[in-house]
Amino acid sequence: MTLLYLLVFVLLCVALGYLFRVIELARGLKGGKEWVPTENDNRMMGRMFLVFMFVFIAWSLYQIYQYGYRSLPKSASEHGVKVDELMKYNMYIIWFVFIVTNFVLFYFAWKYYGRKDSKAVFFAHDNKLEMLWTVVPALVLAFIIIFGLKYWNEIMDRSNDPKAIKIELYSKQFDWTARYAGADNAFGMDDYMQIDGSNSMGLDTTDSKCYDDIIVKNEIHIPIGREISFQFRSRDVIHSAFMPHFRAQMNCVPGQVTKFKFKPTVTTEEMRKDPQVIRNMNEINAIRAKKGEDPFIFDYVVICNKICGASHYNMQMKIIVESEKDYKAWLAKQPAFKKDKIALKD
């Protein structure tokens, strides 16, 4: 090992010797100090900036073409189409600004490279330029804000559908529990003092509206084409119920009830047949196969989008979107919350 270190040191000294020799040769060729750029140096750098501009923009566009399919697939909810549309227009604006800004930046570096006895024009103020870079961004932002508020009001409007399916997502470190409103389509009261092993959501056992509520773990089922009215609670810290494929997210705040609604438009089986999803799953399963892991099957999920603790990464629940018939068949198999409480009340 000592011999190896000695060899590395000798090679480093040789490399430094050649480096100093290159500096001496450069000084002789330039006829002056090598650290002082000449007009030829500036012209060459200007041309290199121009070449880099084309390579940089082309490479950026190539990244989208090559890896764009790894983003989320098409929206699986009715309002998600509007969210994607707004995002699409934002990306158009961003890419336009990105290309124009970089073109001007590198073009000017080439056009106005340093020349002997050249001097830049200086002016302290220009009203036309001030108006240009104030009015144009204001108009662009106004467009984004107006459409954003329009879609926000439509998406966050209260649910007026009497047939909407009511589901409560109850979060705690580090899992989700779901509650379906029963046959009366109304949630019973909750009482944190009654939280125990058999009543993890703290439902009020004296409230008869709780008796037909259905509590499920691990996964929830929702029918396609029906409005789903969610409400969210948290036992401990702030969590965030994020359903990326439905373009839906809502914070779960301790001591408060938050709400969100959407209408699913693509079943789980239909999304599994989407070409983009198939391609993503094939890549994922190829990696899992190399590790000796079982293949992964696509499912919709609700995950926590707040860093809520050590097992935050593992806090998720499966969402199954299916036909109305399959949904009703699954729901009929789920037991209601402690029907025997009716006898106690009587």
C-alpha positions in Angstrom: 0.0 0.0 0.0 2.9 2.4 0.8 4.4 1.6 -2.7 1.0 2.5 -4.3 0.8 5.8 -2.5 4.3 6.6 -3.6 3.5 5.8 -7.2 0.4 8.0 -7.1 2.5 10.9 -5.7 5.1 10.5 -8.4 2.4 10.5 -11.1 0.8 13.6 -9.6 4.2 15.4 -9.8 4.6 14.4 -13.4 1.1 15.6 -14.3 1.8 19.0 -12.6 5.0 19.2 -14.6 3.1 18.8 -17.8 0.5 21.2 -16.7 3.1 23.9 -16.1 4.7 23.1 -19.5 1.3 23.7 -21.2 1.0 27.1 -19.4 4.4 28.1 -20.7 3.5 27.0 -24.3 0.2 28.9 -24.1 2.1 32.0 -23.0 4.5 31.7 -25.9 1.7 31.2 -28.5 -0.3 34.2 -27.2 2.6 36.4 -26.9 1.4 37.7 -23.5 0.0 36.7 -20.2 -2.1 33.6 -20.5 -4.7 34.7 -18.0 -5.5 37.9 -20.0 -8.2 37.0 -22.7 -7.7 38.2 -26.2 -10.4 39.2 -28.7 -9.9 35.8 -30.4 -10.5 34.1 -27.0 -13.7 36.1 -26.6 -14.9 35.4 -30.1 -14.3 31.7 -29.6 -16.2 31.7 -26.2 -19.1 33.5 -27.9 -19.3 30.8 -30.5 -19.2 28.2 -27.9 -22.0 29.9 -26.0 -24.1 29.7 -29.2 -23.4 26.0 -29.7 -24.1 25.3 -26.0 -27.5 27.1 -26.4 -28.7 24.7 -29.1 -27.4 21.7 -27.3 -28.9 22.8 -23.9 -32.4 23.5 -25.3 -32.4 20.3 -27.5 -31.2 18.2 -24.5 -34.0 19.7 -22.3 -36.7 18.9 -24.9 -35.2 15.4 -25.3 -35.6 14.8 -21.6 -39.3 15.4 -21.8 -39.6 13.2 -24.9 -37.6 10.4 -23.3 -38.9 10.4 -19.8 -42.2 12.2 -19.9 -44.1 8.9 -19.7 -42.9 8.4 -16.2 -45.2 11.2 -15.0 -48.7 10.5 -13.8 -51.0 8.9 -16.4 -54.3 10.5 -17.5 -56.6 11.7 -14.7 -59.0 9.2 -13.2 -61.4 11.9 -12.0 -63.8 14.4 -13.6 -62.2 17.5 -12.0 -58.7 16.1 -12.7 -59.1 16.9 -16.3 -59.4 20.6 -15.5 -56.4 20.4 -13.2 -54.3 18.8 -15.9 -55.5 21.4 -18.4 -54.4 24.2 -16.2 -51.1 22.5 -15.6 -50.6 22.1 -19.3 -51.1 25.8 -20.0 -48.7 26.6 -17.1 -46.1 24.4 -18.7 -46.6 26.0 -22.1 -45.9 29.4 -20.5 -42.9 28.1 -18.6 -41.3 26.4 -21.6 -41.9 29.5 -23.7 -40.2 31.7 -21.1 -37.4 29.2 -20.7 -36.6 29.0 -24.4 -36.8 32.7 -25.1 -34.8 33.7 -22.0 -32.0 31.2 -22.7 -31.9 32.1 -26.4 -31.5 35.8 -25.6 -28.9 35.1 -22.9 -26.6 33.0 -25.1 -27.3 34.9 -28.3 -26.1 38.2 -26.6 -23.0 36.4 -25.3 -22.2 35.6 -28.9 -23.3 38.8 -30.5 -21.6 41.2 -28.0 -18.4 39.3 -27.1 -15.6 41.5 -25.8 -13.8 43.5 -28.5 -10.9 45.8 -28.3 -11.8 49.4 -27.4 -15.5 48.5 -27.3 -17.7 50.1 -24.6 -21.2 49.1 -23.5 -24.0 51.7 -23.7 -25.2 52.7 -20.3 -28.6 54.1 -19.4 -30.2 54.4 -16.0 -33.9 54.1 -16.9 -36.3 53.3 -19.8 -40.0 53.7 -19.4 -40.9 51.4 -22.3 -38.8 48.5 -20.9 -40.3 49.0 -17.5 -43.8 48.9 -18.9 -42.9 45.8 -21.0 -41.6 43.6 -18.2 -44.3 44.8 -15.8 -47.4 44.5 -18.0 -46.5 41.2 -19.7 -45.9 39.2 -16.5 -49.0 40.8 -15.0 -51.2 39.6 -17.9 -49.7 36.1 -17.8 -50.3 35.9 -14.0 -53.8 37.2 -14.4 -54.6 34.5 -16.9 -53.2 31.8 -14.6 -55.0 33.2 -11.5 -58.4 33.7 -13.2 -58.5 30.2 -14.6 -57.1 28.8 -11.4 -59.7 30.5 -9.2 -62.5 29.4 -11.6 -61.4 25.7 -11.4 -60.8 26.0 -7.7 -64.3 27.2 -7.0 -65.8 24.5 -9.1 -63.7 21.8 -7.5 -64.1 22.9 -3.9 -67.9 23.7 -4.2 -70.0 21.9 -1.6 -71.5 18.6 -2.7 -75.2 18.9 -3.5 -75.7 15.4 -4.8 -78.1 13.6 -2.4 -76.8 10.3 -3.8 -73.1 11.1 -3.2 -71.3 8.3 -1.4 -69.9 9.6 2.0 -66.6 8.3 3.1 -64.5 9.5 6.1 -60.7 9.0 6.0 -59.2 8.9 9.5 -55.5 9.3 9.8 -53.0 8.5 12.5 -49.4 7.6 12.7 -49.0 5.6 10.5 -52.1 4.3 8.8 -55.5 5.1 7.4 -58.9 3.9 8.5 -62.0 4.5 6.4 -65.7 4.9 7.4 -68.7 4.6 5.1 -71.9 6.3 6.0 -74.4 3.4 6.3 -77.9 3.0 5.0 -79.0 6.4 6.5 -76.2 8.1 4.5 -75.1 10.1 7.5 -72.1 9.8 9.8 -72.6 9.3 13.5 -70.9 11.4 16.1 -67.3 10.8 17.2 -65.8 11.0 20.7 -62.0 10.8 21.2 -62.6 9.6 24.8 -64.1 6.4 23.4 -61.0 5.5 21.3 -59.9 2.0 22.1 -58.8 -1.2 20.4 -62.2 -2.1 19.1 -63.2 1.5 18.3 -60.1 3.0 16.7 -62.0 6.0 15.2 -63.6 6.9 18.5 -67.2 6.6 17.3 -69.8 7.6 19.9 -71.4 4.3 21.0 -74.5 6.2 22.3 -75.3 7.7 18.9 -77.6 5.4 16.9 -76.4 7.0 13.6 -73.1 5.2 14.2 -74.6 1.7 14.3 -74.9 1.3 10.5 -71.5 3.0 9.7 -69.0 0.6 8.1 -65.3 0.8 9.1 -62.7 -0.7 6.8 -58.9 -1.0 6.8 -56.3 -1.6 4.1 -58.5 -0.6 1.1 -61.6 1.3 0.1 -63.9 0.6 -2.9 -65.7 3.3 -4.8 -68.0 3.0 -7.9 -67.2 4.7 -11.2 -69.4 7.7 -12.2 -70.7 8.4 -8.7 -69.7 11.4 -6.7 -67.6 10.6 -3.7 -67.8 13.0 -0.8 -64.8 12.6 1.5 -64.3 14.1 5.0 -61.0 13.8 6.8 -59.9 13.7 10.4 -56.6 13.2 12.2 -55.9 11.7 15.6 -52.4 13.0 16.2 -50.5 15.3 13.8 -51.3 17.0 10.5 -51.5 14.4 7.7 -52.4 15.0 4.1 -54.6 12.6 2.1 -53.1 12.6 -1.4 -54.7 10.7 -4.2 -52.4 11.5 -7.1 -54.3 9.7 -9.9 -57.5 11.6 -9.0 -55.6 14.9 -8.7 -57.0 15.2 -5.1 -55.4 16.3 -1.9 -56.7 17.5 1.5 -55.0 18.1 4.8 -56.1 16.1 7.8 -56.0 18.5 10.8 -56.4 17.3 14.4 -59.6 18.8 15.9 -61.1 19.8 12.6 -63.0 18.1 9.8 -61.9 18.9 6.2 -63.8 17.9 3.1 -63.2 17.1 -0.6 -65.3 15.5 -3.4 -64.6 14.0 -6.8 -66.2 11.7 -9.3 -64.0 8.8 -10.5 -64.1 8.2 -14.3 -61.6 5.3 -14.8 -61.9 1.9 -13.1 -58.8 0.2 -11.7 -58.9 -2.5 -14.4 -59.2 0.2 -17.1 -56.2 2.1 -15.8 -54.1 -1.1 -15.6 -54.6 -1.4 -19.4 -53.4 2.1 -20.1 -50.3 2.0 -22.3 -48.4 4.5 -20.1 -49.2 2.5 -16.9 -48.2 -0.8 -18.6 -44.9 0.7 -19.6 -44.2 2.0 -16.1 -45.2 -1.2 -14.4 -42.9 -3.2 -16.8 -39.9 -1.0 -15.8 -40.7 -1.3 -12.1 -41.2 -5.1 -12.2 -37.9 -5.5 -14.2 -36.1 -3.8 -11.3 -38.0 -5.8 -8.7 -37.2 -9.0 -10.5 -33.4 -8.3 -10.3 -33.9 -7.9 -6.5 -35.8 -11.2 -6.3 -39.0 -9.4 -5.3 -42.6 -10.2 -6.4 -44.1 -8.3 -9.4 -46.0 -5.2 -8.6 -49.6 -4.6 -9.8 -50.9 -1.1 -10.3 -53.5 0.2 -7.9 -54.8 3.6 -7.0 -53.6 4.7 -3.5 -54.2 7.4 -0.9 -50.8 8.3 0.6 -49.7 10.8 3.2 -48.2 13.9 1.7 -47.0 15.4 5.0 -43.7 14.3 6.7 -45.6 13.0 9.7 -42.9 10.8 11.3 -40.5 7.9 10.9 -42.9 5.6 8.9 -44.5 8.4 6.8 -43.2 6.8 3.6 -45.2 3.6 4.4 -48.6 5.3 5.1 -50.9 4.4 2.3 -54.2 2.7 1.5 -55.4 1.1 -1.7 -58.4 2.5 -3.6 -60.4 0.2 -5.8 -62.5 1.8 -8.5 -65.1 -0.6 -9.9 -68.6 -0.9 -11.3 -71.6 0.0 -9.3 -72.6 -3.7 -9.1 -69.2 -4.8 -7.8 -69.1 -2.0 -5.3 -72.5 -2.9 -3.8 -71.5 -6.6 -3.6 -68.3 -5.6 -1.8 -70.1 -3.2 0.6 -72.7 -5.8 1.4 -70.0 -8.1 2.8 -68.6 -5.4 5.2 -69.9 -5.5 8.8 -71.6 -2.5 10.4 -70.2 -0.8 13.5 -71.5 -2.7 16.6 -75.2 -3.3 15.9 -75.5 -4.6 19.4 -75.3 -1.1 20.7 -79.0 -0.6 19.7 -80.0 -3.1 22.3 -77.9 -1.3 24.9 -79.6 2.0 24.1 -83.1 0.4 24.3 
